[in-house]
């Protein structure tokens, strides 16, 4: 079956209550992805919870707890087809406790909408989200100024928010694709143009999707498939599933599972590749597949392993140098600190063994050599030693397997990218 349109993953981020879920829900409703009778059910339920006006958000916020608290917890994925793309919308949580999901969302995204509520303007988390998007390599960002109905569709209010956001974006080094004046609740400039803001000449949210550049599939890089889960399927055997991040996987290809049970890798050969219950001769970067590998059993492979081309295996690292942004550490981050690193699908405790230099996030210049500690908002180059087997590449070699998030005690402490590697002997 030929793919009709290129896929694009678009993440919606922004402060809690900025109206991300409402925008996405409204768009799905206005484009016919959610039928009228389902919308009516959601409207009744919203009123029942005393949350009238939350019905559009309910399209995305399926979990009961999310509905009662009125916040998005987990990532929700929805498909929408535009003129140019098949879009997967990732509605990421704005709430601080759920930043880890937001990182997962950002790391899968080709483009992003930063949603800001016109009455509230820039919020503390807006900066954090921008840093994350930047660190995760999302370059195409559009700013949706939502809840324009709550500020009487005022152009001045829109301009004020735009000025404030511009300052922030310049700090982070991002040039936005567009600023959209909209209202998710009333449906202004979401899927349809509004007549309430004659002064606004830009695109609707729906039109903006097609303004984003076509994502390039990294099929030219070596094949890498981080393992998400491993299933035992009767009659087939061991089936690892996951997304091929880069390269092309072919039936008959010699592969290596790294680090694998041994820590040195397990060799095998791709026997079958399957997606959506269809057998495929090959899988490309961006495809989610289940595969069967000759010579690899249930005990050899687990979540966090990476299946690679045997001739170009991913390095297992002894230590590495990374550039990190400290997002949310309760005190200060110092040498010897050993949190858990989330890298592709792996989770490995790693120790900070050297704080090399602190960098000015606005200019990229070095502010301080060997700082004693780092605090929230700091950006730095650090040396890190994994406390287990870890596969990782540098941003130069493969940006898709170079990013990571640092978590501790249920919170995301920092995010970063690997810039240099010392391989295991």
N, C-alpha and C positions, 0 to 999 in steps of 0.2 A: 504494500500500500504506500503510494508516494505521499510525502508530506506536502500539503497544499501551500502553507504559509510558514515563514520562519517563526520559531518560538521565541518569545521574549519574556523574561521574568521581571516583573515590576513590583518593588516593595513599597508599601505605604508606611511612612514612619512619622513620628511627631509626638508631642507631649500628650499625656493622658487627657482625655476629654477634648482634644482638638477637633474631634469629629471624623477621624480616619475611617472607622467602620461604617459610619453613616454615609460618607461619600461613596465608598465601595458598594454598599448595599443599594443606595439610590441608583448608581450606575447600572448595576445588574438588573434592577427592576425596570429602569427606563429603556434598557436595550432588550428587554424581553427574556432575560436569562432566569428571572424569577417571576412565575405567573401571578396574576392578580389575586387568585384565591389563597395562595400561600401567603401573600403579602397581608391579606385581610386577617388571616390567622395570627400572623406575627403582630399586627396592630392591636388585636384584642389582647394578646398575651402581654404586650408592652403596657397596656392600660391596667391590666390585672396586677402587674408588679409596681404600679404607680409610676411607670416610666414612659408616659406618653411621649411620642416623638423619637423613641429609641427603636422603632420597628425596623428601620433600615439597618441599624447596627446589628440587629438580631439575625439578619441574613448571614453575617459572618460569625457573630458570637453565639455559637451553638450550645456551648457548655452551660448547664443550668446555673452553675456558680457565677459564670461570667454575666449571665442575664440578671441575676439578683444584685450583683455588685456593680453592674454597668461598666465593667472593664474587660478588655481583651486579654486573655492569659496566654493561650497557645497560638501558634501560627495557623492561619486558615488559608487554604489555597482555593482559588476559584478561576475558572477558565472564561475568557471572553474573546470573541473573534472580532478584530477590527478590519479596516480596509487592507492593511498591510501585514498584520501579525496575528499569530495565535498567542494571546497574552495569558500568562499565569500571574494572577494578582496575589501577592503575599501581603496579608494584612498583619503587620507586626505590632506587638504590644508596646504601648507608650509607658506603661507603668514600670517604675524602677525595678521591682522584684522580678520582672519578666524579661530583663534585658538580654538574658542568654538566648531566648528565642529570637529576639530582635537581631542578635548577631548572626544566628543561623540564617535568618531571613535575608539579612544584608549580604551574607557571603554567597548566597545563591542568586543575587539580583544583578540584572544588566542595567537597570535604571531605577530611579526612585522618585517618589513624590514626598516632599516634606510638607506635612499639613500643619498650618498654624491658624489658630482661631483669631479672627480679626479683633474681637473685644479684648482678648487676653494678651495678644502679641507674643513676642519671644519669651520663652520660659527656660528655666535652668536646664531642662533636659534637651532642649533644642540643640544646644552646643554639643552635648554628649552624643546625640544621634548623628550629628554631622561628622564628628570625629570618627565615629564607628564606620560610617559610610565611606569616608575617605580612606581609613585604614584597610577596609575590606575591598577597596579598589573600585567602588561604584562612582563613576565619573559623571554620568548623565543624571542631573538632578533638577527637578522642576518644583517650584514652590507653589502650593495651593493655599491661598488665603481664604479660609472657610468662614462660615457663619456671617457672611456679609449682611444677611437679613437682620442680624442682631445689632448692626451699626447703621441701620437705615441705608444700606448700599452706598455709604459715603466714600467718595473718591479720596478725600483727604486722609481718612482712616487707612485706606488701602495703601496709599503712598507712604504713610508713616511706618506701617509694618514693613513695607518693601525696603525702606531706608535702614531700619534696624537689622533686617535679615541680611541685607547687602554687607553691612559691617561684619557680621558673623562669618558670612561665606568668604569674605576676603581674608579674614584671619585664618580660616581653615584651608584656603587656597582652592576654592571651588567656584566655577562660573556657572550660574544656573541657566537652564535652557529657557525658562519662562517663569513669569509670575501670573497665576490665574486667580481672578476674583470670582468666588463661587459660594454657593450655599447648598450643602448636602441635604439638609432638611427640606428645603423648598425646591431643590432640583435646579437651581440657577447655575448655568454653565457647567453642568456635570456631563450629561449626555446631550442636552439641548441648550441652544443659545437662549439667554434670557432677554426680556425687554426692559428689565428694571435698572440696567446699568448702561445707559447709552454711551457713557464715557469709556467703557472698557472695549478695547478692540482686539484683544488676544484670543487664543484658542479656548475651546472647552476642554475639560479633563479628557474626554474621549478622543478629541482631535489631537491632543498633545501626545497620546500614545504613539501615533503614527509619525510624530515629529522626531522621536528618538531615533538615533542611528541603528541600523541593523546590527545585532550582536555578531561578533566574529566567533565562529566555532573554533576552538583551539585544536583542530584536528592535526595540525602540523607538529605539535609537541609529542614527546614520547607517551605511550599509552599508560594511563593511571586510573585505576578504579578503587577508591576507598570502599571497604566493605561495611555496609550498613547493618546487615543481619545475615545469619547463616541458617538455612532450613535443611531438614532432612526430608526428602520427598520420595515416597515409595516408588520403586521402579526406575528412579533416576539417580538417587543418591544425594550427595551433599550439594546444595545449591546456595552459593553466596549471592546476595543481591546488593545493588548499590548503583550510584550514578557514575558513569564514565566521565571523569573530570576533563581529561585531555586525551588526544590521540584517537586511534581507531583500533578496535579489537576485532580480530577475525577468527572464525572457526579454524582450528588447526594451528593457531599461533602458539609458540612456546612462551610460557609466562612464568613469573616468579611471584610467590606470595611472600610479602615482607612486612614486618619481621617474621611472621609465622610463628609456629609453636617453638621452633628451635632458636629464634632470635637471629638466625643467619639466612632465613628464607627457605621456602619449599618450592621445588620446581614442578611444573606440570604443563599440560597442553589443553587449550580450550576445545572442549568437545561440542558443547551446544551454547547458543546465545538465544535468550528468549525475552521478548517484551510484549506486554499485553496479550499473553497466551499465544503469541506467534513466534515460530522459530525464525531466526534471522541469520544470514550468512556473516553479517558484521554489525557491530554497534559503534556509533560515533560519539564523540564528546558531546555531553548534554543528554544522552539517552540514559534512562533508568532501565537496567536489565537484570535478569537472573541468569547465572551461567553455571555450567557444570565443567569441572576441570579434571581431566584424567590425571590420576596420581596424587590427588589432594583429597584427604578424608576429613570427616567431621572434627577430629581432634587437631588437625593441622592449622585450621583457619578460624578466625574470630573477628567480631566487629573491631574496627580500628586498624586491621591489616590493610595493606594496599596491594592490589593485583597489578603487576607491571609487565611490560615487554621484557622478556628475559635478556635481550641484548642491551637494553638501556634501563637497568633497574633503578629504583628510587634509592638514594643513599640512606643508610642507617647511621644516625649521627652520634658522635661521642660528646660533642658540645657544639653550640652555635651562637652567632651574634645576631641580635634582632633589634629592630627599632620598635619601641612600644609607646603607647599613650596610656598613662595611668588615668583610669576613669573613676573608680569608686573604691578607694582603699580606706578602711576605717581609721587608720593612723598614718604611718609612713611606710614606704617599701624600702627595705635595706638589704644589703648583701646577706646571703644565707637563707633568705626567705624561700620556702618551698611549696608553692601552690600547685594546683592541677592545671595543666595546659590542655586545651581542647583544640586539636589540630585535625582537619578534615573529620573523619569519624572517630579518631583516637582520643583517649584521655590518659595522659601520662603525667605523674608528678615530676616537676623539674625545679632545679635550684638556681637562684640568681647567684652567680659566683663573682661577677664583677659589674659595677656600674661604670661604664666606660666614659660616657659624656652626656651632659644634658643639652637638649637642642631647643632653640626658640621655635615654637610651632608656627609662628607667623612668617619667619624668614628662612628657617632651616639652618641658621647659623648655630655654631656651638657656643653655649653660654658658659659652661663650666665643665672642666675635666674631672673625672672621678668624684662626682657628688657623693656625700655621705648617705643621702637618702633621697627618695622621690616621693612627691605628694600628688594629690589629685590635680589633673590638668597638666602635669609635666609630661614632656616627651623626651625620650632618652634612648641612647644606644646601650645595650646591655649584653653581657655574656652569660649563657645559660647552659646548665648541665642536666640532661634528662636522667631521672632515677630509674629508668627502665628502657626498653628498646623503643626507639622512636624514629619513624621515617619522616623526612622533611626535605624540602628543596629550597633553594634561594629564590627570591623574588625575580631575579634576573633569569634563572633557568626555567622556572615554572611558577608563575604567580598564583596558580590555582592550588598548589600544594605548599605554599609558603606562609599562608596566613594562619593566625591562631588567636584564641581568646584565653585569658588567664582568669581562672575562677577560684574562689576560696569561700568556704562557709556559705554556699548558696548565692554568692553575688559575683558579678563580673568585675574583676579588679582592674584588668587592663586588656588591651587588644594590641596586636602587633603583626609585623612581618619579619621573616628571616632574611638576613642579608648576606650571611657568610656561614660556612659549615666546616666543621672538622669531622671527617668520616671516622667510623669505628675501624680499628685495625683488623 
